[in-house]
Amino acid sequence: MKSATRSDSTPFFGVVHANVFPPTGGIIKRAFDISAAALGLIFLSPVFLMVMLLIKLSDRGPAFYGHRRIGHNGQEFRCLKFRTMVVDGDKVLQEHLRNNPKAMEEWRSTRKLQDDPRVTAVGSVLRKLSLDELPQLINILRGEMSVVGPRPVVHDELELYESSAVYYLQARPGLTGLWQISGRNDVSYATRVAFDTHYVENWSLTRDVMIIARTIPAVCMQRGSY
């Protein structure tokens, strides 16, 4: 696929210019997302305040972090998270990869590190409990994400989807999804791509509710989270 100009409003891949897809699930899924995200922000507001305080007390850096990800029809958005890494994380990562060939190979194949030197002590706990992703409820209200869908990826990751990228681009990225309830980092990237493709091809509101219900025990058991 040909890359397009990178901006907040321009899709990444030339194929998307010719085929602009309505988001998977349409208005029914969007209404569900707005209701669920609004309720989540209300009921989880004490958790938000507690996590923000813990992060601030740990290293006095910013509580939130926004990373550029690819959304519906290839549009970029800033995916929000509670900050789990040191402030100069990019520099720390590059130095670590430069000095550790095995870590470099792991990063190239999965875009993740099981022993990531950037992750703070507080951040490690937040990641294991998936609390770092709660700010994405705000992304859902903005219409950039959905409660259920493919996990948001960066530009380089989308290239790993190859021909299956067209399925990813049809949906709003999700706070949870088939990947999260099926082992997360314990499964291969090819399996993750297959999960995303299957989800888009077989979407239903009933399936979304079932995935949400299965997310809670998956998080509690910390399957594949690091």
Salt bridges, closest charged atoms under 4 A:
ASP8 OD1 - ARG68 NH1 2.52
ASP59 OD1 - ARG83 NH2 2.58
GLU76 OE2 - ARG6 NH2 3.35
ASP116 OD2 - ARG118 NH2 2.65
GLU133 OE2 - ARG151 NH2 3.43
GLU133 OE2 - ARG184 NH2 3.99
GLU144 OE1 - ARG142 NH1 3.85
ASP156 OD1 - HIS155 ND1 3.68
GLU157 OE2 - ARG192 NH1 3.91
GLU159 OE2 - HIS155 NE2 3.85
ASP208 OD2 - LYS29 NZ 2.62
